[in-house]
Amino acid sequence: MCDPSTRGVVYTEHSPVRTGTPIVSLWSFHTSVRGHDRWAISRLADGSQEFWLERSDPLLNTILPGIGASLVVNVGDLWASGRSRATSALIPRVSVIGPCTQPRILHVGRSVHAIGAVLPTSLARDVFDVEPSALVDRIVPLDDLWHRDDTDRLLASVASLERRRAVSKLKDALLSRIGRRLLCEAIGDAAAQTITARAGHVSIADMARSHGLSRHQFARRFTDATGVPPKLFARIARFQALVQSLLATDISRWASLSSGLGFYDQAHMINEFRTLAGAPPTTFFRPHDDSIDPERIRLRGRPSEWLQVDGG
């Protein structure tokens, strides 16, 4: 029988599987027991990366604001999500999570086994036959968008295949639905890629001029393609870059991150994180588990190191 404290969830980013596709991310979650030789972050032989998440890790208990549309196939315990515990509702086993502009609470259950893909929202018409704006801040059953038989086949195949093959199957199912680009989608694709690559540090007016459009025309076409206005899209892209930087940086150097990510100063950075995540960074990244002794939590090092194993 394993020590419950060694049980957690492994998040795998299957980067090699999505290479050469318009898919932003292909991932899997699975429950695992942490051995003595497991690192918090490790790279597999095929180039995929694995991240160990404690059950109390806030990244396992929150859906943060994001600019993509995610297709999630869950064959483990059902997940639930909502703005609060009281309003949380079960997430269908196969569902589409649209672009999020506000954080949500996430409950993943004891047995975790799921795969997913993140797509640019400009692909929503091709893949899901729905306007991108119809997915913003929504979780939609895939049955509402695809034929029920297609959804059932996808769920059955994921349940019967090992993770890497299941992820590849999901990729093929998505790519088979991607068709030709419309003008507004081409603009949305190019501009969204630029905004994401620059972590939101862009001038919307300059981007409009580079496409030969007025700012109003550019904003309308971009919003039609992605479901989110370009200014908000850039804001969330900058927030996502901030999250990654906070995770990779010792807390003693967090104040130095603000200027490099396009914030005026540290106060601006903290206020923006609080607005989009619901709490300032030092509160958000604190392990989310009422059973943890507060004396075991220290705010030094990286967030993954904040929980003291030995209480020292």
Backbone torsions as a table, in degrees:
resi	resn	phi	psi	omega
1	MET	NA	131.2	-175.2
2	CYS	-84.2	154.2	172.6
3	ASP	-68.3	123.8	-178.7
4	PRO	-55.1	-27.5	-178.1
5	SER	-70.6	-16.1	179.8
6	THR	-91.7	-5.9	179.3
7	ARG	-85.0	132.9	178.3
8	GLY	-153.3	-157.1	-179.1
9	VAL	-129.7	134.4	176.3
10	VAL	-99.7	122.8	173.7
11	TYR	-100.5	125.4	-179.7
12	THR	-116.6	128.6	174.6
13	GLU	-99.4	107.8	-174.4
14	HIS	-87.7	66.4	-175.3
15	SER	-59.1	-44.1	-178.0
16	PRO	-62.1	-29.6	-177.3
17	VAL	-69.2	-32.5	-177.1
18	ARG	-92.3	-3.6	-177.6
19	THR	-55.9	132.7	178.7
20	GLY	82.1	9.0	179.3
21	THR	-117.8	164.2	175.4
22	PRO	-80.1	1.3	-179.1
23	ILE	-71.1	133.0	-177.2
24	VAL	-76.4	-40.0	-176.0
25	SER	-154.5	141.8	169.6
26	LEU	-124.7	124.3	-171.4
27	TRP	-139.3	166.5	172.6
28	SER	-143.9	150.2	173.0
29	PHE	-120.6	135.8	171.2
30	HIS	-150.6	143.7	176.5
31	THR	-66.6	141.3	-179.5
32	SER	-152.4	161.3	173.0
33	VAL	-101.9	129.4	-176.5
34	ARG	-81.5	119.4	174.9
35	GLY	-84.4	169.6	-178.1
36	HIS	-66.5	-22.2	-176.0
37	ASP	-96.4	5.0	-178.9
38	ARG	-86.9	127.4	175.7
39	TRP	-86.5	160.3	177.8
40	ALA	-63.1	-36.3	176.7
41	ILE	-132.0	130.1	179.8
42	SER	-142.6	153.1	179.3
43	ARG	-109.0	130.9	-179.8
44	LEU	-83.2	169.6	-177.2
45	ALA	-61.2	-31.1	-178.6
46	ASP	-86.0	2.2	179.3
47	GLY	98.5	-8.5	176.7
48	SER	-68.3	155.5	177.1
49	GLN	-114.6	139.2	177.0
50	GLU	-114.1	140.2	179.6
51	PHE	-125.4	123.4	177.6
52	TRP	-83.1	128.1	179.1
53	LEU	-120.6	123.1	171.7
54	GLU	-66.2	155.8	178.7
55	ARG	-60.6	-25.9	-178.9
56	SER	-88.7	-0.2	-176.6
57	ASP	-64.5	126.9	-179.1
58	PRO	-61.3	-25.0	178.5
59	LEU	-70.4	-16.8	176.5
60	LEU	-94.3	-5.4	-175.4
61	ASN	-121.9	12.1	-176.1
62	THR	-144.5	138.0	165.9
63	ILE	-98.8	111.3	-177.0
64	LEU	-86.2	158.8	175.2
65	PRO	-52.2	137.1	-178.2
66	GLY	-151.2	162.3	-172.2
67	ILE	-111.5	6.3	178.8
68	GLY	-106.9	175.0	173.0
69	ALA	-111.5	124.8	-174.5
70	SER	-108.5	132.0	170.9
71	LEU	-100.7	121.4	-176.0
72	VAL	-116.9	129.8	175.8
73	VAL	-118.4	115.0	-173.4
74	ASN	-116.0	118.3	177.6
75	VAL	-113.9	10.5	174.8
76	GLY	-99.9	-152.2	175.0
77	ASP	-62.4	147.1	-179.9
78	LEU	-64.5	146.3	175.7
79	TRP	-96.8	160.4	174.0
80	ALA	-136.3	151.2	-178.6
81	SER	-151.6	154.1	177.4
82	GLY	-179.9	176.3	178.1
83	ARG	-71.2	-23.8	178.9
84	SER	-150.5	170.8	177.7
85	ARG	-60.9	-38.4	-176.6
86	ALA	-67.8	-30.2	-176.4
87	THR	-102.1	5.4	-179.7
88	SER	-66.2	141.8	178.4
89	ALA	-132.7	154.4	-179.2
90	LEU	-64.4	141.1	176.7
91	ILE	-93.3	128.0	178.6
92	PRO	-54.5	153.2	-176.7
93	ARG	-59.5	-35.4	175.9
94	VAL	-123.6	114.6	-171.6
95	SER	-147.3	162.7	175.7
96	VAL	-113.5	123.0	176.3
97	ILE	-102.6	114.5	-175.9
98	GLY	-77.1	178.4	176.6
99	PRO	-54.3	135.5	-177.4
100	CYS	-108.8	130.0	176.4
101	THR	-105.1	-7.0	177.9
102	GLN	-138.9	150.5	179.9
103	PRO	-71.5	154.1	175.3
104	ARG	-129.6	149.2	170.5
105	ILE	-73.9	141.9	177.8
106	LEU	-127.6	131.7	174.3
107	HIS	-117.6	118.3	-173.5
108	VAL	-99.4	-7.2	179.7
109	GLY	81.3	172.5	-174.3
110	ARG	-76.8	-46.0	-179.9
111	SER	-97.6	112.2	-175.3
112	VAL	-108.7	123.2	177.9
113	HIS	-154.4	98.4	-176.3
114	ALA	-150.3	153.2	172.2
115	ILE	-128.0	162.8	-179.9
116	GLY	-163.2	168.7	177.8
117	ALA	-138.0	141.8	174.8
118	VAL	-109.9	127.1	-178.0
119	LEU	-117.2	151.0	168.1
120	PRO	-60.2	138.3	-177.7
121	THR	-64.3	-17.6	177.8
122	SER	-66.6	-13.4	177.8
123	LEU	-91.5	0.0	-174.9
124	ALA	-59.4	-38.8	-179.4
125	ARG	-63.5	-43.8	-177.9
126	ASP	-70.1	-47.6	-172.7
127	VAL	-80.7	-39.9	-173.3
128	PHE	-115.8	-3.4	-179.6
129	ASP	54.9	47.6	-179.2
130	VAL	-146.1	150.2	176.1
131	GLU	-69.1	137.5	179.8
132	PRO	-53.4	-37.3	-178.2
133	SER	-63.3	-23.8	-179.3
134	ALA	-74.5	-11.0	-178.6
135	LEU	-102.1	-12.6	-174.5
136	VAL	-61.6	126.5	179.3
137	ASP	58.0	32.8	178.0
138	ARG	-130.9	152.8	169.5
139	ILE	-117.1	116.0	-170.9
140	VAL	-116.9	129.1	174.6
141	PRO	-59.6	136.4	-179.5
142	LEU	-63.8	-25.1	176.3
143	ASP	-58.1	-27.4	-179.9
144	ASP	-76.7	-14.3	-173.8
145	LEU	-116.1	-33.4	178.3
146	TRP	-111.9	165.2	172.7
147	HIS	-64.8	141.8	-176.9
148	ARG	-55.4	-38.5	-179.5
149	ASP	-62.8	-38.9	179.0
150	ASP	-65.3	-40.5	178.0
151	THR	-64.7	-44.1	-179.6
152	ASP	-63.2	-40.6	179.5
153	ARG	-64.6	-40.7	179.4
154	LEU	-64.2	-44.4	179.5
155	LEU	-63.4	-43.1	-179.3
156	ALA	-65.0	-40.0	-178.1
157	SER	-69.2	-38.4	178.3
158	VAL	-64.6	-39.0	-179.1
159	ALA	-67.4	-26.1	-174.3
160	SER	-98.2	-8.8	-175.1
161	LEU	-109.7	153.0	172.9
162	GLU	-69.6	162.7	-166.0
163	ARG	-55.4	-48.0	-175.0
164	ARG	-65.6	-39.4	178.3
165	ARG	-69.8	-35.1	177.8
166	ALA	-65.3	-41.3	178.0
167	VAL	-63.4	-41.1	178.1
168	SER	-64.0	-37.8	176.9
169	LYS	-63.2	-42.5	177.9
170	LEU	-62.8	-42.6	177.7
171	LYS	-58.1	-47.1	-178.9
172	ASP	-63.0	-39.1	180.0
173	ALA	-63.8	-36.8	179.6
174	LEU	-74.1	-44.9	-177.5
175	LEU	-63.9	-30.0	-179.5
176	SER	-66.7	-16.3	-177.1
177	ARG	-101.8	-5.3	-177.2
178	ILE	-83.9	121.1	-178.0
179	GLY	-108.5	-154.7	-177.4
180	ARG	-75.7	149.5	179.9
181	ARG	-82.7	139.3	169.3
182	LEU	-88.5	166.8	-178.0
183	LEU	-56.2	-50.1	-177.2
184	CYS	-64.2	-32.4	178.6
185	GLU	-69.5	-38.7	178.5
186	ALA	-61.6	-43.5	177.1
187	ILE	-64.0	-44.2	179.3
188	GLY	-61.0	-43.7	179.5
189	ASP	-60.2	-54.0	-175.7
190	ALA	-63.0	-46.8	-178.1
191	ALA	-67.9	-40.8	179.3
192	ALA	-63.6	-39.8	178.0
193	GLN	-63.9	-40.7	179.1
194	THR	-64.7	-46.1	-179.8
195	ILE	-61.5	-43.0	-179.4
196	THR	-66.3	-45.3	-178.9
197	ALA	-61.6	-33.1	-179.5
198	ARG	-94.7	12.4	177.7
199	ALA	52.8	38.7	175.8
200	GLY	78.7	0.2	-177.4
201	HIS	-89.2	73.4	-175.3
202	VAL	-139.3	164.1	172.3
203	SER	-103.2	117.9	-179.7
204	ILE	-63.8	-37.3	178.8
205	ALA	-62.4	-43.2	179.0
206	ASP	-64.8	-38.7	179.1
207	MET	-65.3	-40.1	178.0
208	ALA	-61.1	-45.4	179.6
209	ARG	-62.8	-37.6	-179.2
210	SER	-65.8	-22.6	176.9
211	HIS	-97.4	4.8	178.7
212	GLY	69.7	31.8	-176.5
213	LEU	-126.6	157.5	169.7
214	SER	-72.2	162.7	179.5
215	ARG	-60.0	-39.8	-179.9
216	HIS	-64.5	-45.1	179.7
217	GLN	-63.1	-43.6	179.5
218	PHE	-61.7	-45.9	-178.7
219	ALA	-62.3	-39.8	-179.7
220	ARG	-65.2	-46.9	-179.0
221	ARG	-67.6	-38.8	178.7
222	PHE	-63.8	-44.7	-180.0
223	THR	-65.8	-38.6	176.0
224	ASP	-59.9	-38.2	-175.2
225	ALA	-80.6	-34.1	-173.1
226	THR	-112.2	-16.9	-177.8
227	GLY	86.0	-7.4	-176.5
228	VAL	-129.7	134.4	176.7
229	PRO	-58.7	148.8	-174.8
230	PRO	-60.2	-36.2	-179.4
231	LYS	-65.0	-42.8	178.5
232	LEU	-69.5	-38.8	177.2
233	PHE	-57.3	-46.5	-179.7
234	ALA	-64.7	-38.1	179.5
235	ARG	-63.2	-43.5	-179.9
236	ILE	-70.8	-35.9	176.8
237	ALA	-61.7	-40.8	177.9
238	ARG	-65.8	-38.8	178.2
239	PHE	-63.5	-42.9	179.8
240	GLN	-63.2	-38.7	176.3
241	ALA	-64.4	-36.7	177.6
242	LEU	-64.1	-43.9	178.8
243	VAL	-57.1	-47.1	-179.8
244	GLN	-62.3	-40.4	-179.7
245	SER	-66.8	-41.0	178.5
246	LEU	-63.1	-38.5	179.9
247	LEU	-66.7	-31.3	-174.3
248	ALA	-94.7	-2.7	-171.6
249	THR	-120.6	139.0	174.4
250	ASP	-60.4	139.4	-176.1
251	ILE	-56.9	-28.0	-179.5
252	SER	-65.6	-16.7	-179.0
253	ARG	-113.0	10.9	-179.5
254	TRP	-61.3	-37.4	-177.7
255	ALA	-60.8	-27.8	-176.7
256	SER	-79.2	-7.1	-176.1
257	LEU	-79.1	-23.3	-167.9
258	SER	-58.8	-49.4	-174.9
259	SER	-67.0	-37.5	-179.0
260	GLY	-69.0	-18.5	-179.1
261	LEU	-105.7	9.2	174.2
262	GLY	89.2	15.5	176.9
263	PHE	-94.4	151.3	-179.4
264	TYR	-64.4	-43.9	-178.6
265	ASP	-162.3	-176.3	-177.7
266	GLN	-62.6	-38.7	-179.5
267	ALA	-63.1	-41.4	177.7
268	HIS	-62.0	-43.0	179.8
269	MET	-61.8	-46.4	-178.7
270	ILE	-65.7	-43.2	179.8
271	ASN	-63.1	-39.7	179.3
272	GLU	-66.5	-41.1	177.7
273	PHE	-62.9	-43.7	179.7
274	ARG	-61.2	-40.3	-178.8
275	THR	-64.5	-42.5	-173.9
276	LEU	-90.7	-25.0	-178.9
277	ALA	-104.7	-14.5	178.5
278	GLY	93.4	-5.0	-179.8
279	ALA	-161.5	155.6	175.7
280	PRO	-66.2	161.6	-174.0
281	PRO	-55.1	-44.8	-176.8
282	THR	-66.6	-24.3	175.3
283	THR	-84.1	-43.7	-177.3
284	PHE	-61.9	-45.7	-174.7
285	PHE	-79.3	-8.3	175.8
286	ARG	-62.0	133.5	-178.0
287	PRO	-49.9	131.2	-175.9
288	HIS	-95.3	84.2	179.0
289	ASP	-159.1	115.7	-177.0
290	ASP	-64.7	-19.2	-177.3
291	SER	-83.1	-7.4	-178.0
292	ILE	-81.9	131.1	176.6
293	ASP	-66.1	121.7	-179.3
294	PRO	-54.7	-26.2	-179.4
295	GLU	-69.3	-16.4	-179.9
296	ARG	-86.4	-6.5	-177.4
297	ILE	-98.2	125.1	177.4
298	ARG	-124.6	141.0	-179.3
299	LEU	-99.4	68.5	174.6
300	ARG	-137.7	159.4	178.5
301	GLY	72.0	-149.4	177.7
302	ARG	-93.2	157.5	-178.7
303	PRO	-52.3	-34.5	-179.8
304	SER	-66.3	-13.1	-177.7
305	GLU	-106.3	6.2	-173.3
306	TRP	-74.0	-22.2	-179.3
307	LEU	-90.3	116.3	-179.9
308	GLN	-79.8	118.9	-178.4
309	VAL	-67.6	-40.9	-175.5
310	ASP	-101.6	5.0	178.7
311	GLY	70.3	11.7	-176.6
312	GLY	-88.0	NA	NA
